[in-house]
Structure formats: structure tokens, C-alpha cells
Amino acid sequence: YTLDVHRAEFDQILLEHAAAQPGVTVCQPATVEAVTFDGDGVRARICDGAGAQELRAACLVDASGRDCFLTTRQGRRRPRRGTGKVALYAYYRGGRRFPGREEGHVRIYYFPEGWFWYIPLARDETSVGCVLHQRTVKARPGDLEALFAEMIERCHAVRDNLRGAERVTELYSAANFAYTVDPMAGDRFVCVGDAGGFVDPIFSPGVFLALQSAELAAQAICRGVRAGRLEARQFRGYERAIRRGTRHFDRFIESFYDRAFVDVFLRPRNKFKMVDAVTGVLAGGSFGLLSPTLRLALWGFFHVVRITRWVRRRQGIVLESRLDW
């Protein structure tokens, strides 16, 4: 599912919920300086307001987000295909809201230089972001503020949606944001959320994927504790489930930059349950077992995309993929 939330506030809610559970101690603010694994468990050296201290545990969950604490020290972080993009984004208050059930819909707008997201949030705020190729950014010397303003003017739908709106945050930027990590789990540790990988935010799956991976990791850890085994093989099922679930997202994300795919995707027809299959995957169904009917419908959807691509080429229409544009 797509959960449109202010991440800092949502994370605080989760932290407070965890802190209320029996046996939980929260050290905040604190910095993890080092982690050591041995036969008896895990030792973490942290520094907080009281100074440095050492904590011990049977298993470590890396939920450090895109900092990827463990991976940067003992693993590999590899970019996903189609990196080389830059995202510029900010929050606005007073932007256009759509009527009825459409008010909460995430909107995606294509324009020649890239695409925009337009995500409604609480308190009449909207997250507005622009994804461009690095070449576009480098070809326009100057500050990012001017570039962002220029892109809004070029994308007329976003420009119109923001007429009269007030920007309430600074301009943020992120580059080369999609990646995988290896390993995702090992002896006495498991990576969850963005610490276990990050997909292109086209379909806004970030919060859902973080919660899904946390739930699956918790189940794997509980099984390991009951069995008295917290070695790497105990987490193989977890890693397979996460990679299988995100693989379907990856396929749609790569296809998103294919114009033949866009032609079919933006003009859905539910013949043979193809729309049901697509929405099933994007709503997180890929983490379960898709029924044979939906798998066949998904195959049919991408087969229609291939036919559309072939027809367009026969018509002499340029169909260059924008995955690496």
C-alpha cells in the first residue's frame, strides 16, 4: 500500500509505541559508533548524553535507513539499474486538492525532462518532487532552487496545482537513491527498511516496504530465538521473501521509463483481469503468492506492452527508453 505520511512524525509514533512495550529501553539521542559480533551475540558501542556505553544483544536489527550502517562497514551497497537520477523535492501548503476519493491519490506527471510526484498529506500539505537525470542538472549551471522553479514552470499541471500555494520547507535533494545491499542478513543480524535496500519512489512504496520487511524480520527472529539458532541460514527465507517482493516492483519501475509501457499503463482496460494483476502487485501482493490467474494476467499485461512497442516501431515512432535517459 501507499502510506502518505510525514516520515518524522510517523517514525516518532512507531518509536513511542515500541518504547511502551515491556522490556524496551530507548536511548535517544544516541550514536552507534561500532558493532562487534561474537559467538555469544552482538556488542554495540553507543554514545549518548550519558557518555559512551556498551550494549549486548542476541541479534541486531539494522534499521538505520539509507545510512546503511552495517552494509557500509561489512557489506556491499550496489546501485540498481537506471541510477544517475536526481530528485528535488519540497513541501507546500495550500496546493490543489482533488474532490472526493481522489483527494488522497498520488499523482504522477510526465514532462520532457523527467517526471513529478504530487502527494497529498495531512494539514493541507503536499509533497512535490521532481526526478531528473543527472545530465539535466549538470547542463543547467546555477543553484538547485532556480532549476526546481524552472521545472515546475515546464510542467504545467504541477504549476497550476501550486498556484497560490506556500512552500513550507527548504528544498531537499537526493541523488542515485535506488540501491540493493548484500548481504541483507547474516549471523545474528538482519537489515530492514531502507537499510536493506531502496527502490525508485515512483509508486511510493517506501513506508509499506519498510513495515513489510520489519514484520517478516520479526517473524524470522522469533523463529530463530525459539529454535536457539540466529545464524545466517535462519534468515534465508526472509531475504528471499524481500527480494521476491521487490523484484516485481523493480520490473514495473524499469518499465515506467518505457513509453510503450506508459501507453498501456495510463489507459488501463481490465480485460482478463490485467488491471487486477497490476494493482495487486503495486499494493504489495507480490510478497505473497500470486494466484495462477493473476500471474497469467500479469504476463498478458506485459505481452500487450511488447505488442504496443512493436506496433509503434512499425509506425516509425521513437520509443527510446528513459530508464537511462
N, C-alpha and C positions, 0 to 999 in steps of 0.2 A: 504494500500500500504506500501511497504518498502521504507523509505526515508533514504538513506545512506548519512549522513551529519556529519560534525564536530559540535557537540552539542553546544559548547560555541559560535561558530560563528553564528550558526543558531538562537540560543536564542538572540544574540545581534541584529540580523536583525529583529526579532519579536519585541524586546523592542523598537528599533528605529522607527519601523512602528507605534507601539502603541503611542509613545511619540509625533508623528506628528499629532495625531488626536485632534480635538477641545476639550478643557476642560480637557485634560490629564496632570497631573503633575507627574514627575518621581523623586523619592527620592533615590539617589544612590551615594555612598554605604549607606546602612541603615540596621539596625537590628530590627526586630519586637520583642519587649520584652513582651508584654501582649496584650490580646484581651478580651474585655468585651461586652456582648450582653445585651441590654435592650429593652424596648418597643418601643423606638424611632429609634433604629438602632444598629450600631456596633461602638465601640470605640477601636482604636488600638494605643498603645503607642509604638513609634519607637524612635530609637536613630540613628542620622546621624551626619555628620560633623558639623552641627549647634547645636548639643546637642539634648536633649530629646524633643519630641513634641507629641501631641495627634491629631489623625486624626479621622474623623467621616464619616460614610457612611451608606447607606440604606441596603447594602448587602456586604458580604465578600466572595471573591473567594480565596480559599487556593490553590495556585499553587506553593507550597514550595518544590515540588519534593519528593524524598524519605525521606526527613526530616519529612514529615507529621506533620506540625506544629500543626494544630487543633487536629488531632487524638491523638497525644501523650499527649495532655492536657485534652481532654474530650471525647475520644472515645476508640475504641479497634482496634489494628492492629494485624491481625492473619495470620500466615504463611499458604501459600497454600500447598496442598498435594505435597509431593515429595521434600520438602526442605531438608536442610542438604548438600547442594552443595556449592562449592566454584568456583568462576570464577577468572581466572588470565588472564590479557589482556594488550596489548600494541599496539602502532602504529609503523608501519615500512614504510620506503620509498624505492622504487626500487624493491618491490616484483613482482612476476609474474603477468602479465596481460593477460587475455584471448582474443582471436580475436573477432572482430565483436560485435554483440549484447550481447555476453556472457561476455563482459568486465565488465558490471555493475552488474552481477549476484552475489548474496550472495551464498557462498559455505559452505557446512557443511560436516565435515569429522568425521566419527566414528573411534575410535580405542579402544583397550581393556579397558583402564582406564576411558574413557569418550568420549567427542567429542570436536571438534574445530569449531569455526566460522572463516571465511576468507571473509572480507567485503571490497571491493574496495571503496576508497574515492577520493576526488579531490587532485590535486597536487601530483599525483603518490604515495599517501599514502594508506595504507591498515590497517584496524583494525583486529588484530589477537587475538583471545581469546580461552581459554581452560576451559571447565567446568568439574570439578572433584567432586567426593563425598568427604565429609569431612574426611571420614576414610582413603582415599587415601593420603590426605595431612598429616594427623596425623601419618600415618605409615611411612612417609619419613621425619625424623627429619632433620632439616637444613633450609637454607633460601629459600624463595619462588623463587628467581632468578634461583637457581640451579634446583628446581623442574620444573619450566616452561621450561628451556632449555632441561631437560630430556624428558618432554612430547613432545616437538617439534621433538626431535630425534626419539621418538617412533612412531610418526605419520608421515610416510614417505612422504605423499602428501604435508603436510604443510612444512616439512623440505625442500623438493625440491622447493616449491613455494618461499621460503625465501632465497634460495641460492643467495648470493651476495647482499641481501637487508641490509639496515641500520636501526637499531631501533632508533626512534627519540623521544620517550617519556620514562618516567620511567615505571616500571611495576606496574599496578594497580591490586587491588583485591577487591572482594565483596563476602560476604557470606550470605546465607539464604535470597536471594534477592527477592523472589516471595512472595507476601502477598496481603491480602484484608483489607479494612478498613470498619468500621461500627460505626456510620452512615457515608454515603457518602455525605449526605446533611441534613440540618435541618433548623430551624427558622433562616432566614437571612444569611445562609452560604451554600456554595457548594464547594466540593473538586474536582479538575480537574487534569488530567495528572497523574503522579506518586503519587501525594498526595492522589488520590482516589483509588490507588491500582497499583500493578506491577505484570506483568506476566513474566514467564520464557522467555528469549530473543531468543529462538530457531528460531522463524520465523521473528525476527527483527521488531515487530510491534510497538515498543515503541513510536516513533515520530507520527506515524499515530494515535495511540490510544490517545495520548495527544491532538492532534489537533481535533480529533473527539469529545472527551469529552468536550473540550473548546467550540466548536461550539454548541453542544447540551446544555451546561450550559448557554451560552449566550442567546440562544433562550428561555430557561426556565425563566431566569432573566427578559428578555424583556417582556414576557407574564405576569410575576408577577408584574412588575412596572406598566404596563397598567391596570392591574386589581386591583392594590393597595393592593396586597397580596404577601408577601415574606416569608410566614411560610413554615414549612416542607412539607406540602401536595402539595405545588406548585412545588416541585422538585421531587415528586414521579415518574413521568414519566421519568425524566432524569435518576434517579437511576435505574429504570427498564431497560431502553434502554442500559445503560452501562453494567449492569450485564448480560443482554441477549447477548449483543455483545461479551463480553469477555468469556462467558460460552462456546461458540463454539471454541474459541482459547484454552481454558483450555482442552477441550476434545482432540484436536489434540496434545497439549503439553504432556498430560499424555500418549497418545498413542505413542508419539515419542520414548518413552523408552521401548516400547513393540516390540520385534523382529519380531513378525508376522506382525504388522503394517508396520514396516520398509520394510519388504519384498515386500509388496504391494505398499507402498508409493513410493519407489525408482524404481519401474518398472511399471509406470502408463500405463493403457490401457483405452481409453476413451469410453468403452462400456457403453451404457445407460447414457452418459454424466457424468460419475463419476469424471473424471478429471475436467470438468467444475464446478462441485459442490465443489470440494476441493479447487480449485483456487479461486472460488467465495467467499468462507468463508475466506480464508487467505488473500484475497485482501480487506477485510473489508465488504463484503456483508452481514455478519451476523448482522450488525447494521440496515439493512433494513429488509424487509420481503422477505425471500427466496421463490421463486415460488414453487408450489407443485411439479413440475418436478425435480427441484434441490434438494428439501428436500427428495424426493424418491431416487434420485441418491446418495445422501449423506448416506441414510440408506443402500443402496446397497453396497456402498464402505465399510462401517464398517461391513456389513454382510460378505463380501469377506474376511475381516481381521479375523473375527471369524472362518470362514471355514478354512483359512490358519493355524490358531493356532491349530485347531482340527486335521488337517492332519499332522502337524508337531509332535504333541504329539503322534499320532498313529505310526509315524515313529521313535519314541524314541528320537527326537531332543529336547534338553533342550530349553525352551522358557521362562526362568525366566525374569520377568520384571526388567528393570533397573531404574524404577522410584524411588525406594528406595535402589538402589544398592550401 
